[in-house]
Amino acid sequence: MRDNENWRRREGDVNDSELRSAWLEGLNEESRSWLERDDNVFLHQSLSSPCVDVVAKSSGPTLCTPDGKVLYDFHGNNVHQLGFGHHAVVRAVTEALQDLPFSPRRYTNERAVQLAERLVGLTGNRLNKVLFAPAATLAVDTAIKLARIVTGKQRMVSLWHSFHGASLGGLSVGGQPQFRSGLGSLGPETTHIPPCATASCPWRCGDACDMRCADYLDYVLDATRDVAAVIMEPIRNTDVQVPPRDYYDRVQAICRRHGVLLILDETATCLGRTGRMFAYQHYDLDPDMVILGKGLGGGVFPIAALLAKRELDDAKPYSIGHYTHEKTPVGAAAALAVIDTIEREDLCQRANELGTRIRMHLQEIQESFHVFADIRQIGALCGAELKDTPEMDGASLAEPIMYESFHQGLNFKVASGSTLTLSPPLIMSDEQIDDAMGRLYTSIQHVLERTSKERLYTHE
C-alpha cells in the first residue's frame, strides 16, 4: 500500500472505499441525488467530501436523514456538548439577530465584552486577555503570531499526530501527515517531537511511562534556541490519548526553565467534554495561552477564542487577529448560553457520569467479543482501540463496524485507523446512552459474525 494510503487509513475514516460504495446502494433516490450534486460541486478532500449520507435534520443528540434514518451522534465534530439546536442557544442567537446581528471593527458590544469576561473568570483570572476568531485554527494562527512578537523568536515545537486545524499555520504546527502531504513548505518553522501516552511513542512506555518523551523536549529546547512556544493538545481528542500528570508537570517545568511559552489547544476538549471546564485543569497547568473553539458556539455559530496571560499584552503594538466577525454579538450570545447551560445543568459532572456508563458498556463488549486492545476514557470522551488478531488487524475491523453502526443508528469517528472514538452530547439520558451502546454491541456482533463466515468460506 502506498505511504499516502497508509496515512489515510491510520488517521481517520476513509470515504472512498468499497464499503462506502455498498452503503450508497442502500440509500434512497433522493439521498443519492443530493450526494451526486455534492460530489459534482465541492472540491474533493479526504475524510470530508465525497460524503456518506445527507442530513435533513439535527436535534438534541440525533441526526435524521431524508430516508428516515435516525442516528445518535457520538461524533458531532465536537461542537455538540449541548446536542443540536439547544433551546437556550437558539433563543440567545435569535435575540442577538434581532437587535444586533453584526458589530463592525472600531466598535465593541455588550455580549462580546461579557463573553470575554466570562471566559477569563472560568480560568480563575489566570488567563485574562482574550481575542475572538471565526475558527479555532485562526486562533491558533493568532497564538503563533503573539508568541513570536512577545519572545522575538520564530520556531514552534509541537507533537507528531496532533491536530491544530487546517490553516497553513495550524498545519505547520499540526503533526498528522495526511493534512500536510503534498503542500510543500509550510510556515512557521516547527520542530515536531513524539507525543506521550500513544501507540506511536517510539519508546513504547505503555503504563510504565518513564518520561523520556518529556526529556526529549528538554533536549530539543536546549539544542534549538530560537523556540517561541510549545503548542500541545492537553488530551489528544482524535483517539483519546490521556498523558499522565507527571508528564505535564515535567513539560511545564521544562518550558519555564527555557523561557518558552506553553500554548494549549483545547479546541475539541474544552467546555465540559473531559469532566472539567477545560482539560488542562485535570493537570493543574498554568499555560501562557489557551485556544478554545468548536463547542463554544453551541453547534449553532462558529466562534473561537484565544486566552492569554496579561503580561503577553505588554509587547509593542501589533495587529494579529483582525477578523471581520471577531467580536460577533451573535457568536458571543451563543457562547454565553453554552456556558450558562453547562454551569446550570452541571454538565461537567454529567460528562463524568456518561463516560463511566460508556466505559461499562465497552467493558461488556470486551467480555463478549475480546475485540479491544485498549479502552481509554476521560469524562465523556472515550476511545476503544481495536486489537490486531491473527486473522485481521484492527483497522480492517474499524470501518466495517462504523458502517454497520450507521445501519444500526449510531454515528462516531474512527481515528488512527483502529480506534472507535465516542464523544456523545452531554445532555443525553442514561437510557439514551444504553440504547446507543446497545447499537454498538449489535454492530460489532454482526461484523464479527460476517467476518467469521467469510473466513470459513475462504478456508473451504
C-alpha positions in Angstrom: 0.0 0.0 0.0 1.3 3.4 -0.8 2.5 5.6 2.0 -0.3 8.1 1.5 -2.8 5.3 1.6 -1.3 4.2 4.9 -1.7 7.6 6.4 -5.3 7.8 5.3 -6.2 4.5 6.9 -4.2 5.3 10.0 -5.6 8.8 10.6 -9.3 8.6 10.1 -12.4 7.1 8.5 -11.9 6.9 4.7 -14.8 7.8 2.4 -13.9 6.2 -0.9 -13.8 2.5 0.0 -15.8 -0.5 -1.2 -17.8 -0.3 2.0 -18.9 3.3 1.1 -20.0 2.1 -2.4 -22.1 -0.6 -0.9 -23.5 1.8 1.7 -24.6 4.2 -1.1 -26.5 1.5 -2.9 -28.8 1.2 0.1 -29.8 4.9 0.1 -33.0 6.2 -1.4 -33.1 8.1 -4.7 -33.4 11.5 -3.0 -30.3 11.0 -0.9 -28.2 9.6 -3.8 -29.2 12.6 -5.9 -28.1 15.1 -3.2 -24.8 13.2 -2.8 -24.2 13.3 -6.6 -24.8 17.0 -6.6 -22.5 17.4 -3.6 -19.8 15.4 -5.4 -20.2 17.5 -8.5 -19.9 20.9 -6.9 -17.5 20.6 -4.0 -13.7 20.2 -4.1 -12.8 16.7 -3.1 -10.9 16.2 0.1 -10.3 13.1 2.1 -12.4 12.5 5.2 -14.9 15.1 4.1 -16.1 15.0 0.5 -17.4 12.9 -1.1 -19.9 12.4 1.8 -21.5 9.2 3.0 -25.1 10.5 3.6 -27.3 13.5 3.8 -28.6 15.1 7.0 -32.1 16.5 6.8 -32.4 17.5 10.5 -30.4 17.5 13.6 -32.0 17.8 17.1 -30.7 17.0 20.6 -28.4 14.0 20.3 -29.6 12.8 16.9 -29.2 13.2 13.2 -32.0 12.5 10.8 -31.6 11.6 7.1 -34.1 12.1 4.2 -34.9 8.4 4.1 -35.9 8.4 7.7 -32.8 7.1 9.5 -32.2 8.5 13.0 -28.7 8.2 14.4 -27.3 9.0 17.8 -24.4 11.3 17.0 -21.3 10.4 19.0 -19.1 12.5 16.7 -20.6 15.9 16.1 -17.3 17.4 15.1 -17.0 18.1 18.9 -19.4 21.1 18.7 -22.3 19.3 20.4 -21.8 19.4 24.1 -25.4 20.6 24.3 -26.6 18.5 21.4 -28.1 20.2 18.4 -30.5 23.1 18.5 -30.4 23.5 22.2 -33.3 25.9 23.1 -31.1 28.2 25.2 -28.6 28.7 22.4 -31.3 29.1 19.8 -33.1 31.7 21.9 -29.9 33.7 22.6 -28.9 33.7 18.9 -32.4 34.7 17.8 -32.4 37.6 20.2 -29.0 38.7 19.0 -30.0 38.5 15.4 -33.0 40.7 16.1 -31.2 43.5 17.9 -27.5 43.4 16.9 -26.6 40.9 14.1 -23.2 42.4 13.4 -20.7 44.7 15.2 -18.1 46.4 12.9 -14.5 46.9 13.8 -13.7 50.0 16.0 -16.8 49.3 18.0 -17.4 46.8 20.8 -20.7 45.4 22.1 -22.0 44.2 25.4 -22.2 40.5 24.5 -18.6 40.3 23.3 -17.3 42.0 26.4 -19.5 39.8 28.7 -18.2 36.6 27.0 -14.5 37.7 27.3 -15.0 38.5 31.0 -16.8 35.2 31.5 -14.0 33.2 29.9 -11.4 35.0 32.0 -13.4 34.1 35.1 -13.5 30.4 34.1 -9.7 30.3 34.2 -9.7 31.8 37.7 -8.3 35.0 36.2 -5.0 33.3 35.4 -5.6 34.0 31.7 -7.1 37.5 31.5 -6.7 38.7 27.9 -8.9 37.5 25.0 -9.2 37.6 21.2 -12.0 36.0 19.3 -11.8 34.4 15.9 -14.3 32.8 13.5 -12.5 29.4 13.7 -10.1 27.8 16.2 -7.4 27.3 13.6 -7.4 31.1 13.1 -7.0 31.4 16.9 -4.0 29.0 16.6 -2.5 31.4 14.0 -3.1 34.3 16.3 -1.4 32.4 19.2 1.6 31.7 17.0 1.9 35.4 16.0 1.6 36.6 19.6 4.3 34.1 20.7 6.6 35.4 18.0 6.0 39.1 18.9 6.4 38.6 22.6 9.5 36.4 22.5 11.2 37.7 19.4 11.8 34.1 18.4 10.4 32.2 15.4 10.3 28.5 15.8 7.5 26.4 17.3 7.6 22.9 18.9 4.6 20.6 18.7 3.8 16.9 18.7 3.6 14.4 15.9 0.0 13.2 15.3 -1.5 16.3 16.8 -4.2 18.4 15.0 -4.4 22.2 15.2 -6.7 23.0 12.3 -6.5 23.4 8.5 -4.9 26.9 8.1 -1.3 26.9 7.0 -0.2 27.9 10.5 -2.3 25.2 12.0 -1.0 22.6 9.6 2.6 23.8 10.3 2.3 23.0 14.0 0.0 20.1 13.4 1.5 16.6 13.2 -0.8 14.5 11.1 0.9 13.5 7.8 -2.3 13.3 5.8 -3.1 17.0 6.3 0.5 18.1 5.5 1.0 15.8 2.5 1.5 17.5 -0.9 1.5 21.1 0.4 5.2 21.7 0.1 6.9 24.1 2.6 4.8 25.3 5.5 5.3 28.1 8.0 6.1 28.8 10.7 9.2 26.5 11.1 8.2 23.8 13.6 10.1 21.0 15.3 7.9 18.0 15.9 8.6 15.6 18.8 7.0 12.3 19.8 3.7 12.5 21.8 3.2 11.0 25.2 1.0 8.0 26.0 0.3 6.8 22.5 1.0 3.7 20.5 3.1 5.8 18.2 5.5 6.7 21.1 8.9 5.4 19.9 9.8 4.3 23.4 6.7 2.1 23.9 6.4 3.1 27.5 2.9 1.9 28.0 1.6 2.1 31.5 5.1 2.5 32.9 5.9 5.9 31.3 9.4 7.0 32.3 9.0 10.5 30.7 11.6 10.1 28.1 9.3 12.0 25.7 9.4 14.9 28.1 13.2 14.6 28.4 13.4 14.8 24.6 11.5 18.1 24.7 14.2 19.3 27.2 16.9 18.2 24.7 15.2 20.0 21.8 14.7 23.3 23.6 18.3 23.2 24.8 19.6 22.5 21.3 17.2 24.8 19.5 17.5 28.3 21.0 15.0 30.1 18.7 11.8 28.5 20.0 9.0 30.9 20.8 6.5 28.4 22.1 5.5 24.8 22.6 1.9 24.0 21.5 0.1 20.9 22.6 -3.4 19.4 23.0 -3.6 18.6 26.7 -5.6 15.5 25.7 -5.5 14.3 22.2 -9.1 14.2 21.1 -8.9 12.1 17.9 -8.0 8.8 19.5 -8.3 9.8 23.2 -4.7 9.8 24.4 -4.5 10.9 28.1 -0.9 11.6 29.3 -0.1 11.0 33.0 0.1 14.1 35.3 3.8 13.7 35.8 4.3 14.3 32.0 2.8 17.7 32.1 4.5 18.6 35.4 7.8 18.0 33.6 6.7 19.7 30.4 5.7 22.9 32.2 8.9 22.9 34.2 11.0 22.5 31.1 9.2 25.3 29.3 9.7 27.6 32.2 13.3 26.7 32.5 14.0 27.6 28.9 11.8 30.7 28.8 9.5 29.1 26.2 5.7 29.8 26.2 3.3 27.0 26.7 0.2 27.1 24.4 -2.6 24.5 25.0 -5.1 23.8 22.2 -8.4 23.0 23.9 -10.5 23.3 20.7 -12.1 19.8 21.0 -11.7 19.2 24.7 -13.0 22.4 26.3 -16.3 23.2 28.0 -17.0 20.0 30.0 -16.1 17.3 27.5 -13.5 15.8 29.8 -15.4 16.3 33.0 -13.8 19.7 33.7 -14.5 23.0 32.1 -11.0 22.8 30.5 -9.0 19.6 30.1 -5.8 21.3 31.3 -7.4 21.7 34.7 -7.0 18.0 35.2 -3.3 18.7 35.4 -3.4 22.0 37.3 -1.4 23.5 34.5 -0.6 27.2 34.2 -0.4 27.8 30.4 0.5 31.1 28.8 -2.2 30.7 26.2 -5.3 28.5 25.7 -7.2 28.1 22.5 -11.0 27.4 22.6 -13.4 26.5 19.8 -15.9 24.1 18.4 -18.5 23.7 21.2 -18.0 27.3 22.2 -20.7 28.3 19.6 -23.1 25.6 20.8 -23.2 23.9 17.4 -25.0 26.9 16.0 -22.5 29.7 15.3 -18.7 29.4 14.6 -16.7 31.2 17.2 -13.3 30.5 18.8 -11.2 32.3 21.4 -7.5 32.8 22.3 -7.0 33.3 26.1 -3.6 34.7 27.1 -1.8 36.0 30.2 -2.0 39.7 30.7 1.8 40.1 30.6 1.8 39.0 27.0 -0.1 42.1 26.1 2.8 44.4 27.0 4.5 43.9 23.7 4.8 46.6 21.1 1.7 47.5 19.1 0.6 44.6 16.8 -2.2 43.5 14.5 -2.6 39.8 14.8 -6.3 39.0 15.0 -8.2 41.3 12.7 -11.1 39.1 11.6 -14.3 40.6 10.2 -16.5 38.6 12.6 -14.1 38.9 15.5 -16.5 40.5 18.1 -19.6 38.8 16.8 -22.5 39.6 19.0 -24.4 36.5 17.6 -21.5 34.2 18.4 -21.0 35.7 21.8 -24.7 35.2 22.6 -24.4 31.6 21.6 -21.3 31.1 23.7 -22.7 32.8 26.8 -25.8 30.5 26.5 -23.5 27.5 26.3 -21.5 28.4 29.4 -24.8 29.2 31.3 -26.2 25.8 30.4 -23.1 23.9 31.3 -23.0 25.5 34.7 -26.7 25.4 35.4 -27.1 21.8 34.5 -23.7 20.7 36.0 -22.7 19.1 32.7 -19.1 18.7 33.7 -20.2 16.2 36.4 -22.7 14.7 33.9 -19.8 14.1 31.5 -18.1 12.0 34.1 -21.3 10.0 34.7 -21.8 9.4 31.0 -18.2 8.4 30.4 -18.4 5.9 33.3 -21.5 4.4 31.8 -20.0 4.2 28.3 -16.9 2.5 29.7 -19.1 0.0 31.4 -20.7 -0.9 28.1 -17.3 -1.1 26.4 -16.1 -3.5 29.0 -19.2 -5.6 28.4 -18.5 -5.7 24.7 -14.9 -6.7 25.5 -16.1 -9.5 27.8 -18.3 -10.8 25.0 -16.1 -10.4 21.9 -12.5 -9.6 23.1 -12.0 -7.1 20.3 -10.3 -4.2 22.2 -6.6 -3.8 22.8 -7.3 -0.7 25.0 -10.2 1.3 26.3 -9.4 4.9 27.2 -11.8 7.4 28.8 -11.8 10.8 30.4 -15.1 12.5 31.0 -17.5 11.8 28.1 -14.6 11.2 25.7 -13.9 7.5 25.1 -11.6 5.7 22.8 -11.9 1.9 22.1 -8.9 0.7 20.2 -9.5 -2.5 18.2 -6.8 -5.1 18.6 -4.9 -6.9 15.9 -5.7 -10.7 15.6 -4.0 -13.5 13.6 -6.9 -13.2 11.2 -7.0 -9.4 10.7 -5.8 -6.1 12.1 -7.9 -3.6 14.0 -8.0 -1.3 11.0 -9.7 -3.9 9.0 -12.5 -4.2 11.6 -12.9 -0.5 12.3 -14.5 0.6 9.0 -17.0 -2.3 8.8 -18.0 -1.6 12.4 -18.5 2.1 11.5 -20.7 1.3 8.5 -22.7 -1.3 10.4 -23.2 1.2 13.1 -24.7 3.6 10.6 -27.2 0.9 9.7 -27.9 0.4 13.4 -28.4 4.2 14.0 -25.1 5.3 15.6 -22.5 7.8 14.2 -19.0 8.0 15.6 -15.4 8.7 14.4 -12.7 6.2 13.5 -9.3 7.6 14.4 -5.7 6.3 13.9 -7.2 3.5 11.7 -8.4 1.3 14.6 -9.8 3.5 17.4 -13.6 4.0 17.8 -13.8 7.5 19.3 -17.1 8.0 21.1 -18.0 11.6 22.0 -21.7 11.9 22.9 -23.6 15.1 23.7 -23.5 15.8 27.4 -27.3 16.2 27.6 -28.1 12.6 26.9 -30.0 10.5 29.4 -28.8 7.2 30.8 -31.5 5.4 28.7 -30.3 7.0 25.5 -26.7 6.1 26.3 -27.7 2.5 27.0 -29.7 2.4 23.7 -26.7 3.8 21.7 -24.2 1.5 23.2 -26.6 -1.4 22.6 -26.4 -0.5 18.9 -22.6 -0.6 19.0 -22.8 -4.0 20.6 -25.1 -5.3 17.9 -22.9 -3.7 15.2 -19.7 -5.4 16.4 -21.6 -8.7 16.8 -22.8 -8.5 13.2 -19.4 -7.6 11.8 -17.7 -10.4 13.7 -20.3 -12.9 12.6 -19.9 -11.9 8.9 -16.1 -12.0 9.3 -16.2 -15.5 10.8 -18.4 -16.7 7.9 -16.1 -15.1 5.3 -13.1 -16.8 6.8 -15.0 -20.1 6.8 -15.9 -19.8 3.2 -12.3 -18.9 2.3 -10.9 -21.9 4.1 -13.4 -24.2 2.4 
